[in-house]
């Protein structure tokens, strides 16, 4: 979520983020990597039975890329959500985003992250919306020498894909820009005699952008055609928001309600993920966000707040984790209590669930 009209934390630690919609398999969720604190949990009576999530390693690794960016990896498969690594300064002397600020891609930090942490290309990049801190590096990643010859499918709606095209991707990647609008339930690999069951599935849900203190957000807007190459942050418009649930067959499901601190409860009601990655700032105008999200998703066994850092400290700065809003973690732990665990991820440090 791009908080164009507010500071990253926006005084929202006491607000409550939420999530919503359908239900799949309930696997198990595990203890995190070193440094991830947690509580144990039991399933809600109304929800489908979940396996014991108090510990264990189910071979699924998560890595926080900062802001709303995530890597999910298992059995040689990799998926990225909103991989924005540049973390450029977005303000001009104040606390709010300056829409006239030039887009600045940090090639040095992208090279470093791919070399040290993401050497292998993902199978999919899942885009939640079109703001700079979500989509700003997608074209640069698709063009990077390390990934340029790898097939990477990108999910996004019409606006998101038009922005990626405008930022410059090779013509040969056009077939891998996959239009999704919400409601899709897609499998990988494609069904065949060799693959009667998928290794995993991706469900797409229509979602909502955070609504800040003024009940809105900026830059808004949609695109029905490819615009000129964007030059400023204000040209990267939201274009509609999406959420994604990735289910590893026979193991567990992870809901990425991560791009914004808002959601459409009717879309995601009773999806009952095992793990919820929850956008956690910019929700000053959203009623009972955290509590409604957790209830709508039937109290996921593991909750991981995201989009709660300062957006700008470089990923190779040892102090980057100190920029996370720790009040959000405390708020969620109080709310979740003994019904589950709330993890506190460190930037770029992988942990298993």
C-alpha positions, 0 to 999 in steps of 0.5 A: 500500500502506498501511503501517499497522504501519510507517514508510513506508520500514520499513527495506526498502531491502534487501528485494526487491519482485516482480511476476508474470503474463502476457505481452502486447505488448513495445513500447519504453520511453523515456528519462524527463523531465529528472531521471530517471536510467537504465541501458540494457537488453537483453531476457531470452532466455526472454522474447518479443522486445522492441523497443530500449528504450534511448531514444525517445518513444512518446507515453506520458506518466507522472506520479507523483502521490506515494505509489502514485498515477500518471497515464498519458496518451497521444493524449488518453487519461488513466488514473489509478491510486490518485490520493491527493493529500491526504497527511494526517498518519496518525500520532499521536505515533509512527511507526505509523498511528493507526486512530482518526485522523480522515479529512482530505481536503485540498481546497486541495491537490486544487484545486491539483493539478487546476488545475496538473497534472490539468485534464482528467478521466481515462477510468478510475480504477484502485483497487488496494486500500481503504487511505486512501493509495490510495482516500481521495480518489477520492470527492472527485475524482469530486465535484470541480467540474472533473470532476463532469460528466465520465464517469469509470469506476472499477475496483475490487473489491466492498470498494473500490466499497462504500467509495467509495459510502460516502464519497459519490458522486452516484447518476448515477455508480453505473453507472460503478463497475465491479466487477473481481476479477482476470482481466478483460481490457478494451478502450477504446473499446468494440468497434464498426464505428468502433473495431475495434481498441482504443486500449488495454486494461486487464488486471486481476490479483489481487494481495497486500498488503505484509506487514510485520515482523509478517507482517501488515498493518492495517486488514484486512477486506472489505465486502459492503455499503455501510458508514456513511460512514467517519470514521477511517483504520481504517475504510478496510480493504484489502479485497483487492489488485489490479494492472493492466497497461495496453497501448497498442495497437501501442506498449507495456505498463505494469504497475502492481504499484504499490499494495503491495510484494507480488504473486501470482507465479502471477497475473502470471507472464510478463506481460512488461510493457515498463514496471514501476511497482513498489511499493517499501516495506513488504516486510520479510516478503516473500521476495526481493521485488524479484528475484522480481518482476523475474524473474516479469515477465521483467525489464521494460526499464524499472522505476520504484519507487513508494510510497517517499516519506513519505506526508505532505509536501504535493505543493506543498512543494518538498522533497517529492521529498527524502522519497523513499527513494533507497536503493530506487532504488540497490537496484533499479539494482544488481539490474537492472544492464545488463538495463534501466533504473531511473528515479527520478521526481519528484513531479508531473513528467511524463516520456515512455516 
